[in-house]
């Protein structure tokens, strides 16, 4: 997530405004699933983007017992003891090496969603290649980290359909340039993790499925800095909430999409990614596995 223009109530909006439903998903996604179940593949209409125009398959990508919110998958199979670690990146990558090493130590696979600017940044190229080599999921997070939807009125779009499609195309172009198999990059995490049903529909028309973090843990607030006052969320509070949810929820953290930023503003010295090793050790001891989305 970009570190600027974050409204004071983003966590409250995410948890209180976004209704969640179990499958079946909204009609437009259900039709898409039925179509791909019949023909096995569908075509992403992004032309001239290297591999982006290739055939895609959705077989086995979205499991039963998933949770959908405004047309986006916000939790995978709630019956399996699996957590999906999701990492987003735009302008910072200070946690990249630590995250890469930690995942390797635990035999865990993560899902990394980067903007076009992140893929273009030459100082991040070595990290991207190492993540590819280790079999982690590499996906899109928009090209320029645009805000698609108004914070104040979620029904109000801030981009046109053509602007949205161009933003996505450029992101996938950069992924293809870095050698990412874009024909397998099914999931798209919207910038700022903020969207509405129209954005979900536009993504589906491009052959993509919108995915977002599972609300409830505040792990997405790991970008906050002390100068934000009451909006600042320290890592201890985030970890405590994760473990409380795991203990108190009937389904624990099954299918959770747990979001952590791959890098944050230097003003935040309490980096959540430095606690990832401890968290994975604890959750592994409780029987959880860590798989990439679609894995």
ABEGO torsion letter per residue (X at the ends): XBABGBBAAAAAAAAAABBBBBOBBBAAAAAAAAAAAAAGBBBBBBBGAEAAABBBBABGABBBGBBBBGGBBABBBAABBBBBBBBBBAABAAAAAAAAAAAAAAGBBBBBBBBAAAAABAAAAAAAAAAAAAGBBBBBAEAAGBBABBAABAABBABBAAAAAAAAAAAAAAAAAAGBBAAABABBBBBGGBBBAAAAAAAAAAGBBBBBBBBGAGAAAAABBAAAEAABBBAAAAAAAAAAAAAABAAEABGBBBBBBABBBAABABBAAAAAAAAAAAAAAAGBBBBBBGX
